[in-house]
Amino acid sequence: MSRASMRARSLPTNPHRILVAKAHELSRKGIKVYDYTAGQPGLPPSREALEYFMDMIKRDPFKHFRYMPTQGLQELRDAIAQDLKKYGGIDVSPSQILVTAGGAEALYLSALSLLNEGDSVLLLDPSYSVYWDLAKILGLRIETCVQSFETGFNPDPECIKEKLGARAKAIIFASPDNPSSRIISEEAAKTIVEVARERKAWVIYDVAYKHIIFEGEHVWIERYDPSLENTIVCGSFSKDLAIPGGRLGYIYGPRDIVPELVKLKGVLGIVAPVPMQWLAYYYLAMGFKEKYLAEVLPVYRKRREAAYEGFKQLVPEARLHKPTAGMYLFPDMTTYISKMELSDVELALKLAESKGVVMLPGSIFGEAGKNHLRITFVTMKENELLEGFKLLREFLEENKAL
């Protein structure tokens, strides 16, 4: 019997991590791998920003590596506040901002600060796999509202009204979404904020992909709750600044909650990575972020077009929305999976082993994600995206599913 805690043992190993490890294992064996698992940018960070950052480190290395207050670099929090004003017209005081070690830590700190063990949290199904694990490790009960292909992966406002506040103390959701890449509808967003206000529930809003948008606009729900009375926003620099390994994110929320967030951050991590805080500050203050987004978004748009059109052609019976934002295709593979009599996890593992094509099974994002695949389209050039899809088609043909 394991000597680990009940808390640790209660959390099963996520197939997401198994498949990421499988991709690396196959690659080390010299096998050509088409890895569609990574939820990260497909282009390196801004060279101009990095050169400026390294020059500043050389000038004053001590400043860039020493401890700083747990809440984060004042210059960076000022820059985040200005950035929110610039892009969203949002007024947030730097005193309401906490810098975190990535967006995942921002979500953890938010849930830990607002919810007690045994409380219920509302999740949209499917949604980011970390949400489900987070709820489990914190001892939260889970309520769900389904997001289906038919609704463009938007939740039913009536379900929000039924469950938020009445059954669940908080809702955690993302827009643009992971895994479906949808942008939340204005109707759903307004309903969430209005119901939370009326019933004194919490909204934890994950905006990691807010700048990765191809059609439409990011939904700034803070506009419906400008005082942030019931809203906490969790952001990340992993996508827009392309520094996922730098582990840097941020939270902004109500004035009375931020000190509690800072207190917990001090216990759990002391301070977010200091060099990365300076890098993010230079990105925002020196205009590198805007230039970088202008360079990479057209590339990601081309890759999206190639991925969507290629997948539709090569895997024609899959149901698939063209993503308006984010980094993922999320096809419904039910027709093929039913013919093979496999689960989506089994399909993903067999596909990786036999073809070196690694995709994530949709069921890790919730019951409603069952029989889907999450496919990252930003991390490969167009020809590589299509080569992997051709191998997927071969796999389906060999298994008499196509």
C-alpha positions, -999 to +999 in steps of 0.1 A: +000+000+000+013+035-008+026+055+020+015+088+004-013+108+018-050+102+011-050+135-007-022+125-030-036+090-036-071+103-043-058+121-075-053+097-104-025+103-129-040+124-156-038+108-191-027+142-203+006+138-185+010+102-196+006+112-233+030+141-230+056+118-215+048+093-243+056+119-269+090+126-253+097+088-249+090+081-286+111+110-297+141+099-276+138+065-293+144+083-326+107+080-338+093+109-358+066+123-335+037+145-344+029+160-310-004+178-308-006+178-270+012+209-260-010+239-249+017+264-257+027+289-284+044+274-315+068+303-319+096+314-296+094+346-274+103+379-289+140+380-297+140+418-293+124+414-258+149+387-248+179+407-260+167+437-240+161+415-209+195+399-211+212+433-215+194+446-184+204+415-164+240+420-173+238+456-161+223+446-127+221+409-121+214+413-084+182+433-090+168+407-114+173+377-091+168+388-055+137+384-035+109+409-037+075+413-020+052+384-024+025+404-042+050+410-070+072+436-087+055+469-084+066+480-119+050+449-133+017+453-114+016+489-127+022+477-162-005+450-159-030+477-148-021+499-178-023+469-201-058+461-189-068+497-195-053+496-230-068+464-243-101+462-223-108+496-209-107+480-175-097+500-144-079+479-119-056+493-092-021+477-090-029+470-053-056+446-066-031+426-086-011+396-074+017+381-096+017+343-096+038+313-107+017+307-138-020+307-145-025+273-128-013+287-095-036+317-099-065+293-102-054+272-072-049+303-050-083+317-061-102+285-053-083+280-020-091+316-009-128+315-018-140+280-012-141+256+018-138+219+017-172+204+009-183+235-010-197+230-045-181+245-076-197+248-110-176+236-140-186+238-176-183+204-192-159+200-211-133+223-196-096+225-188-085+193-171-068+211-143-101+224-130-113+189-123-081+179-105-081+212-086-117+206-073-108+170-063-076+180-043-094+208-025-123+185-015-149+203-035-181+189-049-187+195-086-218+207-104-217+209-141-234+226-171-228+209-204-212+227-233-221+208-265-212+208-301-247+219-310-244+251-289-209+259-301-196+248-267-214+276-249-233+267-217-271+270-214-279+302-195-308+283-178-284+258-164-263+286-150-294+301-133-303+267-119-270+259-104-248+289-097-254+302-062-283+278-056-261+247-056-226+260-063-207+287-044-185+295-074-180+289-111-146+284-128-145+288-166-123+301-194-128+322-224-114+316-250-119+280-238-096+251-234-103+225-250-130+238-274-115+272-283-149+289-281-154+324-270-181+327-243-213+342-256-223+376-243-256+361-231-238+334-211-213+359-197-239+384-186-260+356-170-230+343-151-222+377-137-258+387-129-266+354-112-233+356-091-241+391-080-277+383-071-268+351-051-235+363-038-216+336-056-180+338-070-169+340-106-133+327-113-125+337-149-096+322-167-083+344-195-051+327-205-060+328-242-075+363-243-052+376-270-053+345-292-084+355-311-091+351-349-127+362-352-147+382-328-134+398-295-124+387-261-153+390-236-142+412-207-168+402-181-152+427-157-173+453-176-204+437-161-188+437-126-165+468-127-160+469-089-150+432-090-173+425-062-179+389-071-152+384-098-116+371-098-097+370-130-068+347-135-044+356-163-012+341-177+018+352-197+024+317-211+004+324-244+006+361-252+043+365-243+052+329-252+070+321-219+050+290-207+082+275-191+088+308-173+057+301-151+042+335-147+006+346-143-015+370-123-047+375-104-069+406-100-100+408-078-118+424-049-098+446-025-107+425+005-097+392-011-063+402-025-046+402+009-058+367+015-045+356-019-011+373-011-010+355+023-015+321+008+010+328-020+036+336+006+031+302+022+029+282-010+055+298-031+069+330-015+072+349-047+067+343-085+099+338-105+116+372-102+135+372-135+103+364-154+086+393-137+112+416-150+109+401-185+071+405-185+075+441-173+098+448-202+074+432-227+046+454-215+064+486-208+086+487-239+059+477-264+073+443-272+040+425-265+020+444-291+047+439-317+050+402-309+013+396-311+012+414-345+039+390-358+026+357-344-012+359-348-011+358-386+011+327-385-013+310-361-042+320-383-026+303-413-019+272-392-055+272-380-068+274-416-045+245-427-054+224-397-092+229-400-094+224-437-070+194-437-087+176-409-121+181-425-108+166-457-089+137-442-113+127-414-146+137-430-170+120-405-157+139-375-178+168-363-157+199-360-161+236-354-136+260-369-120+276-339-126+314-336-098+317-309-074+297-289-050+269-300-071+238-305-092+218-328-117+197-308-133+171-332-160+147-321-147+113-332-177+093-321-183+077-355-148+063-357-144+054-321-177+034-321-165+013-350-132+005-333-149-003-299-123+018-281-124+045-256-109+079-266-081+072-241-073+039-257-075+054-292-050+081-282-026+056-267-028+032-297-024+061-321+007+073-303+023+038-302+015+028-338+020+061-357+039+085-334+009+108-335+001+121-301-033+138-294-052+142-261-085+123-254-114+146-249-127+127-218-099+142-196-117+175-200-150+161-186-177+136-194-191+158-222-156+157-239-158+119-243-150+107-278-133+140-288-097+147-294-079+179-285-054+189-312-030+218-308-026+235-342-002+264-334+029+243-326+037+229-361+040+243-396+012+237-420+028+207-438+036+190-405+001+194-393-012+177-424+014+149-423+002+139-388-035+140-399-026+117-428-011+092-403-043+095-382-063+086-413-040+056-420-046+045-384-084+047-389-082+029-422-061+001-407-086-003-379-115-004-404-130+027-390-128+047-423 
